[in-house]
Structures are given as C-alpha cells and as structure tokens.
Amino acid sequence: MAGRVFSAAGVTVTPLPPAERVSLRAPEDSVAALSRALGVTLPAKPKTSAAKAGRLAFWLGPDEWMVIDEGGKDPLADCARVKALHSAVGISHRNVAIAVTGPACEATVSAGCPQDLSLAVFPVGAVSRTVLGKAEIVLYRAAEDSFRIECWRSFSDYVFTFLSEAARDAAA
C-alpha cells in the first residue's frame, strides 16, 4: 500500500502510516483502570470514539474497543500494566488504515457502505464496524470531510481499489 494515492475531483484516497493497534475486551468495572493506563477515556456509548495525544479509542461493542496509537507508543504495554480483568491483543500486524478525504468523501464511502453516512446520522467522531463492498471494516469519521477506514491487511488492496473506483464515480 505504501506510495499508493488516488485523487479525483473532490476526494483523495490515501493509505495511512503504520500505527499500533489493540483489540481490547473488558467488563465495565475494568474500564476506568484501562482508561487511566491508556491515557484516553474508553467510550461507553455505541458509535462513539475518544481521542487524546495521538491515541484513538473506538467503541465496537458493550465490552469491546479498538485502541490505535499513532504517536509511536505501545497501547498493549499500557494495558499489560493493568491488574483489572481484561483481554488485550495486538492487531497492528493485521490491520491497515486508509483515509478518504475531501468534499466527496461521503459519496465515495457510501458507494459500498450500507449505513447512512450523513453528518446528521454519522457525525464527526462516529465509528462503527460495518462493510465496504465485501470487506468488513471499522469506519471512523475523523472530520466533516474525512473518513478513516480500518481493514484487514489481506483486504487492503480490494478496499483501496474499491474506494478509488468509487472516488472516480463520485467525481463524475
């Protein structure tokens, strides 16, 4: 994926730099201790996220989060210091991220995602596990004109190509 970029009128599709990722599962009574250790409050409501100092936390289920660190720190090591009950698994090797930015980003992602991605329904900070075409993704609205798509590395070429073709259509 390195070096691949696609641009069309109003939208750009770009692979994001490598980041550290953790799949985190924990009961409600462990959330406060994990939030302190991670330096970001784990979100408690569906479709929400939290961000602080280069670290993102995505709510994926009642007891499940994806934690991403773009600042070179190790969220897995931070979780390992917590004594409260939890399961933290490093998934940095498995996932990659693709940014879709520009005024036509919503139309581009909507070409393959069945969710309503309008700002009223999927505002900045919203996140959900969903599909894009035939690939399972985690979709995060980073800004009004920007989405972050997390996908398995093995699907990254498919997802990038799908988004590039959708961007071409959105620009037409």
NORWO-V570153 format. One record per residue. N is the residue number from 1. RES is the residue in one small letter. PSI is psi in radians with two decimals (999 if undefined). D_CENTER is the distance of its C-alpha to the mean C-alpha in Angstrom with 1 decimal. Layout:
BEGIN
n=N res=RES psi=PSI d_center=D_CENTER
n=N res=RES psi=PSI d_center=D_CENTER
END
This chain:
BEGIN
n=1 res=m psi=-0.41 d_center=16.8
n=2 res=a psi=2.31 d_center=18.2
n=3 res=g psi=-0.18 d_center=20.1
n=4 res=r psi=2.25 d_center=19.0
n=5 res=v psi=2.43 d_center=18.5
n=6 res=f psi=2.28 d_center=19.5
n=7 res=s psi=2.42 d_center=20.8
n=8 res=a psi=3.02 d_center=22.7
n=9 res=a psi=2.00 d_center=24.2
n=10 res=g psi=0.01 d_center=21.6
n=11 res=v psi=2.51 d_center=18.4
n=12 res=t psi=2.40 d_center=17.0
n=13 res=v psi=2.11 d_center=14.6
n=14 res=t psi=2.28 d_center=13.9
n=15 res=p psi=2.46 d_center=12.4
n=16 res=l psi=2.74 d_center=10.9
n=17 res=p psi=2.77 d_center=13.0
n=18 res=p psi=2.62 d_center=12.7
n=19 res=a psi=2.81 d_center=11.1
n=20 res=e psi=2.37 d_center=12.1
n=21 res=r psi=2.52 d_center=10.0
n=22 res=v psi=2.35 d_center=11.7
n=23 res=s psi=2.08 d_center=11.8
n=24 res=l psi=2.27 d_center=14.0
n=25 res=r psi=2.38 d_center=16.6
n=26 res=a psi=2.56 d_center=19.3
n=27 res=p psi=2.86 d_center=21.9
n=28 res=e psi=-0.66 d_center=22.3
n=29 res=d psi=-0.13 d_center=25.0
n=30 res=s psi=-0.19 d_center=22.8
n=31 res=v psi=-0.74 d_center=20.0
n=32 res=a psi=-0.79 d_center=22.1
n=33 res=a psi=-0.72 d_center=23.0
n=34 res=l psi=-0.70 d_center=19.5
n=35 res=s psi=-0.76 d_center=18.3
n=36 res=r psi=-0.78 d_center=21.3
n=37 res=a psi=-0.64 d_center=20.7
n=38 res=l psi=-0.32 d_center=17.1
n=39 res=g psi=0.25 d_center=18.1
n=40 res=v psi=2.37 d_center=15.6
n=41 res=t psi=2.10 d_center=16.4
n=42 res=l psi=2.19 d_center=14.4
n=43 res=p psi=2.57 d_center=13.9
n=44 res=a psi=-0.08 d_center=16.5
n=45 res=k psi=2.57 d_center=16.0
n=46 res=p psi=2.53 d_center=14.2
n=47 res=k psi=0.43 d_center=11.3
n=48 res=t psi=2.88 d_center=11.2
n=49 res=s psi=2.95 d_center=9.4
n=50 res=a psi=2.62 d_center=11.4
n=51 res=a psi=2.47 d_center=11.6
n=52 res=k psi=2.23 d_center=14.7
n=53 res=a psi=0.86 d_center=16.1
n=54 res=g psi=0.15 d_center=13.2
n=55 res=r psi=2.32 d_center=11.4
n=56 res=l psi=2.51 d_center=8.4
n=57 res=a psi=2.14 d_center=8.9
n=58 res=f psi=2.23 d_center=7.2
n=59 res=w psi=2.14 d_center=10.2
n=60 res=l psi=-0.24 d_center=10.2
n=61 res=g psi=3.03 d_center=14.0
n=62 res=p psi=-0.45 d_center=17.2
n=63 res=d psi=0.51 d_center=17.1
n=64 res=e psi=2.36 d_center=13.7
n=65 res=w psi=2.72 d_center=10.6
n=66 res=m psi=2.24 d_center=8.0
n=67 res=v psi=2.24 d_center=9.0
n=68 res=i psi=2.31 d_center=8.1
n=69 res=d psi=2.08 d_center=11.2
n=70 res=e psi=0.07 d_center=11.8
n=71 res=g psi=0.21 d_center=15.4
n=72 res=g psi=0.16 d_center=17.0
n=73 res=k psi=2.91 d_center=17.4
n=74 res=d psi=1.70 d_center=17.2
n=75 res=p psi=-0.45 d_center=15.4
n=76 res=l psi=-0.73 d_center=17.1
n=77 res=a psi=-0.66 d_center=20.4
n=78 res=d psi=-0.72 d_center=19.8
n=79 res=c psi=-0.61 d_center=19.4
n=80 res=a psi=-0.43 d_center=22.4
n=81 res=r psi=-0.18 d_center=24.6
n=82 res=v psi=2.24 d_center=24.1
n=83 res=k psi=-0.39 d_center=27.0
n=84 res=a psi=2.64 d_center=25.6
n=85 res=l psi=2.22 d_center=24.7
n=86 res=h psi=2.92 d_center=21.2
n=87 res=s psi=2.14 d_center=19.5
n=88 res=a psi=2.18 d_center=17.1
n=89 res=v psi=2.24 d_center=16.3
n=90 res=g psi=2.23 d_center=15.0
n=91 res=i psi=0.35 d_center=12.6
n=92 res=s psi=-0.64 d_center=12.3
n=93 res=h psi=-0.41 d_center=14.8
n=94 res=r psi=-0.63 d_center=13.2
n=95 res=n psi=2.68 d_center=9.7
n=96 res=v psi=2.84 d_center=9.2
n=97 res=a psi=2.53 d_center=7.0
n=98 res=i psi=2.30 d_center=8.8
n=99 res=a psi=2.41 d_center=9.5
n=100 res=v psi=1.97 d_center=11.7
n=101 res=t psi=2.74 d_center=13.9
n=102 res=g psi=2.95 d_center=17.3
n=103 res=p psi=-0.42 d_center=19.3
n=104 res=a psi=0.27 d_center=18.9
n=105 res=c psi=-0.69 d_center=15.1
n=106 res=e psi=-0.77 d_center=15.3
n=107 res=a psi=-0.65 d_center=18.1
n=108 res=t psi=-0.90 d_center=16.4
n=109 res=v psi=-0.66 d_center=13.4
n=110 res=s psi=-0.36 d_center=15.9
n=111 res=a psi=-0.42 d_center=18.1
n=112 res=g psi=0.04 d_center=16.3
n=113 res=c psi=2.22 d_center=14.4
n=114 res=p psi=-0.11 d_center=16.9
n=115 res=q psi=2.70 d_center=15.4
n=116 res=d psi=2.01 d_center=17.0
n=117 res=l psi=0.25 d_center=14.6
n=118 res=s psi=2.65 d_center=17.4
n=119 res=l psi=-0.56 d_center=17.0
n=120 res=a psi=-0.55 d_center=19.4
n=121 res=v psi=-0.61 d_center=17.3
n=122 res=f psi=1.32 d_center=13.7
n=123 res=p psi=3.04 d_center=14.2
n=124 res=v psi=2.29 d_center=12.4
n=125 res=g psi=-0.22 d_center=10.2
n=126 res=a psi=2.58 d_center=9.8
n=127 res=v psi=2.53 d_center=7.0
n=128 res=s psi=2.69 d_center=8.2
n=129 res=r psi=2.24 d_center=8.8
n=130 res=t psi=-2.80 d_center=10.9
n=131 res=v psi=2.68 d_center=12.5
n=132 res=l psi=1.95 d_center=13.0
n=133 res=g psi=-2.05 d_center=16.6
n=134 res=k psi=0.19 d_center=17.3
n=135 res=a psi=2.40 d_center=14.0
n=136 res=e psi=2.35 d_center=11.7
n=137 res=i psi=2.90 d_center=8.0
n=138 res=v psi=2.14 d_center=5.0
n=139 res=l psi=2.23 d_center=5.2
n=140 res=y psi=2.24 d_center=4.8
n=141 res=r psi=1.80 d_center=8.3
n=142 res=a psi=-0.53 d_center=8.8
n=143 res=a psi=3.02 d_center=12.5
n=144 res=e psi=-0.61 d_center=15.1
n=145 res=d psi=0.62 d_center=15.0
n=146 res=s psi=2.26 d_center=11.5
n=147 res=f psi=2.56 d_center=8.3
n=148 res=r psi=2.23 d_center=5.3
n=149 res=i psi=2.09 d_center=5.2
n=150 res=e psi=2.24 d_center=4.6
n=151 res=c psi=2.86 d_center=8.2
n=152 res=w psi=2.47 d_center=11.3
n=153 res=r psi=-0.67 d_center=13.4
n=154 res=s psi=-0.32 d_center=16.2
n=155 res=f psi=0.00 d_center=14.7
n=156 res=s psi=-0.68 d_center=13.4
n=157 res=d psi=-0.76 d_center=16.8
n=158 res=y psi=-0.85 d_center=17.0
n=159 res=v psi=-0.78 d_center=13.6
n=160 res=f psi=-0.80 d_center=14.7
n=161 res=t psi=-0.75 d_center=18.1
n=162 res=f psi=-0.84 d_center=17.3
n=163 res=l psi=-0.65 d_center=15.4
n=164 res=s psi=-0.75 d_center=18.3
n=165 res=e psi=-0.69 d_center=20.8
n=166 res=a psi=-0.65 d_center=19.2
n=167 res=a psi=-0.69 d_center=19.2
n=168 res=r psi=-0.77 d_center=22.8
n=169 res=d psi=-0.70 d_center=23.7
n=170 res=a psi=-0.55 d_center=22.0
n=171 res=a psi=-0.34 d_center=24.1
n=172 res=a psi=999 d_center=27.3
END
